Amino acid sequence: MAISNYSELTTAVANWLDRDDLTDRVPEFIALAEARFNRVLRIRAMENKQTASTIGGQRNYALPANYIQMRNFQINTDPITTLSYVTPGIYDRLWGGSQGGIPKFYTIITNEIQLGPIPSSVMTLEMLFYKKFDAITSSSPTNWVITNAPDVYLYGALLEAEPFIMNDARVGLWSQGFEKAIADIQQQDNMDRHSGSALRIMNTGGYY
């Protein structure tokens, strides 16, 4: 049986568990599997680019929805200003009472980004970040993972199900399957990023 959408996945999970009394629980197993693979995967399919405008004198800006981790953060000045991360403690020491200017650093507190120095005018922020995969449901039945790596969903849901049904002997089996599927996806993505010519070291004057 193919596993290409939410309905087929829920059927497959029940079949592999050989249980017909877990209909209400299978969506929970799937949601837990999603939480698990969103924590460990960092691949190109999770990357999202977003722009926003600063407001003169405003320090704090909300993180995007479903943000996981920053990949690149810049201000589209001429030339581009790349923002560097500092810890909240360092930020407060350096920029807690700063006047306006072009930001060069940022920190993250709760669900907000703080820029330092505080933007003095309207500027364009550009953020490349890792975003959680959208959850699949009966009304939104597909995403990148179920289309390209259905084994991650299947093994992940089975891994979450076995402790619930007190079948601990199977946990190790599904854990191995899940971890292997995750490792394969991550390795393939790493290979795709570095395919082509060999990597070269670049200094401020160019490649050498």
N, C-alpha and C positions, 0 to 999 in steps of 0.2 A: 504493500500500500504506500502510495506517495504521501509525503508530508510537506505540503506547500502552503498551508494556511492554518488558522486557528482551529477550525472544526476538525480538520484531518489530524492535527496534533493532539487534541483532546481524545479523539478516538484511539490514536496510537498509544497514548499513555495508558489508557484503560486496558487496551489489549495486552500490552507488555507486562502490566501488573497482574493481568488475568483476574481483574476484579470488575464487577458491574455495579458496585454499591458506593462508588467514590465520585459520582457525577458532580456533586457540590464542592468537592475538595480539589479536583483537578485544576480549576482555575487558580487556586491558591498555590499549588505546586509550580505552575507555570510562572506566576508572578514572582515567586521566590527564586526561580531559576534566572529570571530576568535581572533581579537585584544582584545575583551572584555574578553573572557575566558582565554586567555593566561596571562592576568594581574592578575586574581584572583585565578586560580587553582595552587596548588603546590602538585602534586601527584607523586607517584613512576614512572608512565609511562612517566613523563617528565624528569626523571633523566638520565644523560648521564655522562659516565666516559671517561676521556681523559688524556693521558700522553704526556709529551713533555720534551725535554732536555734543560737545561740551557746552557748559554755560559758564560765562565769566563769573568767577568768584565761588563756584560750586565745587566742593571737594569730593563728595560721595556720589557714586553711580551704581545702580542695581546690576547685579550679575544677570546674564541671560537665563531664561528658563531651562531647566535640565542641564545646567552647566556641571561638568565634572572636573576639568583640569585645563589650565592655560597651555597653549602651544606657541602662540606668538601674539604680542600686544604692541601696537605702534600708534603714533599720531602721524597723519598724512600731511606733514609739513614738507617743505622743499629745502634740503633733502629730508627724507623720512626720519622721524625720531623714534627709535626703538625704546620701549619702556622696560626697565629692569625691575624685578621683584625684590622687595626688602621685607623683613619681618615687621609686624606691627610695632614692636619696641623700637627698632631702628627708625621706622617711619616717624614715630612720635618725637624722637630726639632730633631728627633732621628737618622734618617738615611740619611738625605739629602747629607751629605758629608762623608758617611761611607766608610771604606775600605772593602775589600772582606772578605767573610766568608761563613758560612752556614746560609741561610736566616731563620728567625724565624717569620717575620711579613710581611704583604703585605697591600697595599692599591689599590684602583681602581680609575683611573682618565681617563675620556672619555672612550675609548674602550681598555684601556691597564691596565695591572697589573704591579705594581712596587714592587720589592722585597727588603727587608732590613734585614740584610746587603746585599749588592750586592753579587751575587754568585761568589765565587773565582775560581770555576772550573765547569766542566760538571757534572750536577746532574739531576736526574729524578724527574720531577714534576708530581704529580697525582692530578687531579681535578675531584671532583664529583659535578655536577652543574645541576640546572634546565634549561631546554632548551625549547624554544617554540615548540609547535606542528607544524609539517609541514603543510602548507596550502594545502587544496584540490582544485583541478582544473579538467578540463575535461581530461587533460593528466596525472594527478596524482590523481585519483578519491577517494582514501581512506586514512585514517589515524586512529590512535587509537580512537579518539573521535567519528568519524562517525560510527566506528565498535561497540564500547562499550557504547556510550551514544548519540545516534542520536537525542534525545530530546534536548540536549544542543544546537546542531546546529539549529534545527527547531525553538525552542523558541527564540534563539539568533537572528536568521535572521528575524523572525517576529517582534521582538522588535525593530530592526533597521529599518524595513520597514514602520511601522505605522506612525512615524512622517513625513516620506517622502510623504506618500499619505494623510497626514493631517487627520488621523483618531486617534486623541489623546486619545479617549475613550478606545482604546484597548491596549494602552501602558502598563497600570498597570497590565492587565491580563497576557501579555507575560512576563513582568518583573518578576512577581511572579513565573511563570512557569520556567523561566530561572534560577532564584536564587535558587529555590527548587532543580532543577536538579544539579546545581553546588554544593549545600550543601550536597546532597546525595552522590555524587562522592567523595567529600572531606572527609565526615564522613566514608565512606566505606574504603577509603585508610588509614585513621587514625586507624580504627579498625584492618585492616590487619597488620599494622606495629606493633601493640601491642598485637596481639593475642598470645595465649599460656599461659605460666606461668605469674604470677603477676610480675609487675615491682618491682625491688629492687634497693636500693641506693648503689652505689659503691664509695668507697674512694680509695686513692692511694694504699691501701693494699689489695683491692679486695672487694667482696660483704660482706655486714653485715645486 
